[in-house]
């Protein structure tokens, strides 16, 4: 049996007992693509207990259909994990490098989504502006952003005060740098208000 490590719900992880309505799945895919990527797990209850999915192919088909509702379509990988509680579906979403990924809503509108903690929310005008400015490999880092990234390499996770000490910067400058890094998809904020590098952030520094 495959017993995968499943991270707690947060900016890059979502748990679902069953596959939600496809427009909701599309919104989650959009939000992950517009950040540092993420993982959607189907077959995991809200309390973290595994329950499995009864129809693997139906879930895969639904995820693929939801991905088609996002423009540009996000890069996804779908993996199946057999456990003693049933089969789990892991949907791995890659960060978008072409621009903000928008959901084509039923009314014909286009809405861009973002993650905040463990929630998927509509992006406002400022969010979209940052996404358009700094996407994927086109990210340009200033001195402050590089210092904060370097601090995260050293301490792995930290709040604004801890990062300020590690980077030898003022908290105000750290806060500004984190705004840039977050919307660039290089840094994510956890539910405990501590920051860490995303997979994209690690790749940027490698």
C-alpha positions in Angstrom: 0.0 0.0 0.0 1.1 3.6 -0.8 0.9 5.8 2.3 1.7 9.3 1.0 2.7 12.2 3.2 -0.1 14.7 3.1 0.6 18.3 4.2 -1.9 20.2 6.4 -4.3 22.4 4.5 -2.8 25.8 3.7 -1.7 28.0 0.8 -0.5 25.0 -1.3 -2.7 22.2 0.0 -6.5 21.5 -0.1 -8.3 18.4 1.2 -11.7 17.2 -0.2 -13.7 14.1 0.9 -15.4 14.1 -2.5 -14.7 16.0 -5.7 -16.7 19.3 -5.4 -18.7 21.0 -8.2 -16.4 21.5 -11.1 -16.5 25.3 -11.0 -15.1 25.1 -7.4 -12.4 22.7 -8.5 -11.5 25.2 -11.3 -11.2 28.0 -8.8 -8.8 26.0 -6.6 -6.7 25.1 -9.7 -6.6 28.8 -10.7 -5.5 29.9 -7.2 -2.7 27.3 -7.0 -1.5 28.1 -10.5 -1.4 31.8 -9.6 0.7 31.2 -6.5 3.5 28.7 -6.0 1.5 25.7 -7.2 -0.3 23.3 -4.9 -1.9 19.9 -4.3 -5.6 19.0 -4.2 -6.2 15.8 -2.4 -9.5 14.0 -3.0 -10.5 11.3 -0.5 -9.4 13.1 2.7 -12.0 14.4 5.2 -11.9 17.8 6.8 -10.4 16.3 10.0 -7.6 14.7 8.0 -8.9 11.2 8.1 -8.6 9.2 4.9 -11.8 7.9 3.3 -10.8 7.2 -0.3 -12.8 7.8 -3.4 -15.3 5.2 -4.9 -14.7 6.0 -8.6 -11.1 7.0 -9.6 -11.9 7.6 -13.2 -14.8 9.9 -12.5 -12.6 12.0 -10.3 -9.8 12.1 -12.9 -12.3 13.1 -15.6 -13.8 15.8 -13.4 -10.4 17.3 -12.6 -9.5 17.3 -16.3 -12.8 19.0 -17.2 -12.3 21.6 -14.4 -8.8 22.3 -15.7 -10.4 23.1 -19.1 -12.4 25.8 -17.4 -9.2 27.7 -16.6 -7.3 29.9 -19.1 -4.5 29.4 -19.6 -5.0 25.8 -18.6 -2.8 25.0 -15.6 -0.3 22.2 -15.8 -1.6 19.3 -13.7 -0.5 15.8 -12.8 -3.0 13.3 -11.4 -1.7 10.5 -9.2 -3.6 7.7 -7.5 -2.5 6.4 -4.1 -3.9 3.0 -2.9 -4.2 3.0 1.0 -5.9 0.7 3.5 -8.7 3.3 3.6 -9.2 3.4 -0.2 -7.8 5.1 -3.2 -6.7 8.8 -2.9 -6.4 11.2 -5.8 -3.6 13.7 -5.7 -3.8 16.6 -8.2 -0.5 18.4 -8.5 -0.8 21.9 -9.9 2.2 23.7 -11.4 2.8 27.5 -11.0 1.6 29.4 -14.0 4.4 31.1 -16.0 2.3 32.6 -18.7 0.2 35.0 -16.7 -2.7 34.9 -14.2 -4.9 31.8 -14.7 -8.6 32.9 -14.9 -11.7 30.7 -14.5 -14.2 31.0 -17.3 -17.4 31.4 -15.1 -20.8 30.3 -16.2 -22.0 33.9 -16.8 -19.2 34.3 -19.4 -17.0 36.4 -17.1 -13.3 35.7 -16.3 -12.3 35.6 -12.6 -8.8 35.2 -11.2 -8.3 33.4 -7.9 -5.7 33.4 -5.2 -4.9 31.4 -2.0 -5.0 33.0 1.4 -4.1 30.5 4.1 -6.4 27.5 3.4 -9.0 29.5 1.5 -9.5 30.2 -2.2 -10.5 33.8 -2.8 -11.2 36.1 -5.8 -8.2 38.2 -6.6 -8.7 41.9 -6.4 -7.3 44.5 -8.8 -4.0 44.9 -6.9 -3.6 41.1 -6.7 -4.0 40.8 -10.5 -1.6 43.7 -11.1 1.1 41.9 -9.1 0.4 38.6 -10.9 0.8 40.3 -14.2 4.0 42.0 -13.2 5.8 39.0 -11.7 5.0 35.6 -13.1 7.2 32.5 -13.3 10.7 32.8 -14.6 10.3 36.5 -15.4 10.5 37.5 -11.7 13.0 40.2 -11.1 14.3 40.4 -7.5 15.7 43.5 -5.8 18.1 43.6 -2.9 15.5 43.4 -0.2 13.7 40.4 -1.8 17.0 38.6 -2.1 17.9 39.2 1.5 14.5 37.8 2.6 14.9 34.8 0.4 18.4 34.2 1.9 16.9 34.5 5.4 14.3 31.8 4.6 17.0 29.5 3.3 18.8 29.9 6.7 15.8 29.6 9.1 13.3 27.7 6.7 10.2 29.3 8.3 9.7 32.6 10.2 7.4 35.5 10.9 8.2 39.0 9.9 10.1 39.8 13.1 12.2 36.6 12.8 12.9 37.3 9.1 13.9 40.9 9.9 16.5 39.6 12.4 17.8 37.0 10.1 18.1 39.4 7.1 19.4 42.3 9.2 16.5 44.5 7.9 13.7 46.5 9.4 10.3 44.9 9.7 8.7 47.4 7.4 11.1 46.6 4.6 10.6 42.9 5.2 6.9 43.3 4.9 7.2 45.1 1.6 9.6 42.4 0.3 7.2 39.7 1.3 4.4 41.3 -0.7 6.6 41.1 -3.8 7.7 37.5 -3.1 4.3 36.2 -2.3 2.7 37.5 -5.5 5.7 36.2 -7.4 4.8 32.8 -6.1 8.2 32.4 -4.4 7.0 32.6 -0.7 3.9 31.4 1.0 2.2 32.4 4.2 1.1 29.6 6.6 -1.9 29.7 8.8 0.4 30.6 11.7 1.5 33.7 9.8 4.9 32.3 9.3 6.5 32.3 5.8 8.4 29.7 3.9 9.7 29.2 0.4 7.4 27.6 -2.2 8.7 24.9 -4.6 9.0 27.6 -7.1 11.1 29.7 -4.6 13.5 26.8 -4.1 13.9 26.4 -7.9 14.6 30.1 -8.2 17.5 29.8 -5.8 18.9 26.6 -7.1 
